[in-house]
Amino acid sequence: MSRHSRRTFLRAVGGAVGSAALASGTGVAAGSGGTGERFLVDLREVSRSEVPDAVEILHDIAEIDLLAARGDPDDVPGSASTTPDVTVYRDDRARDPGPARERAGKGPGRNGPAWDSGEPTYTELQWDKRDQRVGDLTENPGDGRTVQDTATGEGTRVAVIDSGVYDGHPDLADVVNDDLSANFTTDPYDFRPNGAGDHGTHVAGIVAATNADGEGVLGTAPGTEIVAHRVFSGVEGATGDVLAAIVDAANKGCDAANISLGYPPATPETDWVPLVAAAYRRTAEYARSKDMVIVNSAGNAGIDMTPDDVVSLPTEVEGIFGVSATGPIGYLWDDKQPSREDKALKKLETEPTHPAVYTNYGTGVDVSAAGGNYDPEAYRDDVPGWYYDLVFSTVVERDDDGDPVPGYGWKAGTSMAAPQVTGAVALVRSLRPDAGAEDVESLLRETARDAPGGEPYHGAGHLDLRRLVKRARK
């Protein structure tokens, strides 16, 4: 089935949300506190005035005619007026890169023996940014024009809809808009990470880290502003929270919303698929009306999404820009020299544009981007340096007193690929502030370059920032 026909199916089911049971492996989202189950109310099936006071409204998403609620769905009149609020997962679930940081540690020490003994610097570990010539990451300033010589994302705003962003990190301190950031979960805390790890902080660094003191990491668009919308209290979230966060991001004038999250692969006949597809279809239409691009990770199950009996959401919903993951094998494995420059990118077993071993592919992939890769045998045998093929970015941990401690670490996944594209949207919008969402997406596809594996793994091609900003500035 072609991409057009597959997304046409998802557009067709997007017109109505009916009641249904849940499939194995997916459940009703749990909330912190409160009583009753979570569900969505379709305001195209029942009027707002008919929803009784006994039903707690968690999010009033009138823009897409939905309510996220908690209580007894039977209290709402109409058999087709309510549906379960399905659980959503971060897109590092299939290949959780946590062991990478556990084995690799926190990266090179900045002032300790490791730093002085010729260990790679933080920017040397950023193969993803070096491959794209994002900024001046070499030891020889002025060695060729970089992407950020043309654009840094200044004047733009992007939403990171994730596990929260730690704004106390030195590379993110001047990036996160604390006033606009918000918590969309039912826990009582703010937008910062709380029980859901540093996934969102890592994503935010890929987009917009500023390398504040010259010894950190650099994001694609350090001039952009991040709005952190937290939708996870743990590894699970709720569809209703995510939809509310996306709509709110559009209302806040965000140029892009990064959603590195998804659902277990299913079939078109799976009961919850029409429900989720419908809700995201409405959300995507609203985002388009506000000229906001929704960038989503394609998923980490290593599956072909093209066959008729496989659906991966929300990537395959029309109006959502899907990103698959690529990465090298062998980056800095032969780490013998104290001054590496970009030579390490020329001594690889596979190129940075090679499809990652875990990435979903096929229908729904618009472009590919750097998400990190790994050699399964090297991982199994703990070969020194295997983790250098992952993506290095900002993280946050907790000390013995429970206080946040900023740091740097590795992760891999389509979760890391999506923010490469989100940062690219910020670059385009800084050069063409009046460009519509569809215009921006067209530029991303038209300037993408061919890569190993072809269309199934890369859609229109692999993200090419230099070609992109060159075209956008004309």
Helices and strands as residue ranges (DSSP letters): H 3-12, G 13-15, E 37-42, G 48-50, E 56-61, G 62-64, E 66-71, G 73-75, E 82-84, E 87-90, H 98-104, H 113-116, G 123-125, H 127-131, G 147-149, E 157-162, E 182-183, H 199-208, E 225-230, E 236-238, H 239-251, E 256-259, E 261-262, H 272-289, E 293-297, E 320-326, G 343-346, E 367-370, H 376-381, G 386-389, E 391-398, E 404-411, H 414-431, H 437-447, H 455-458, H 465-472
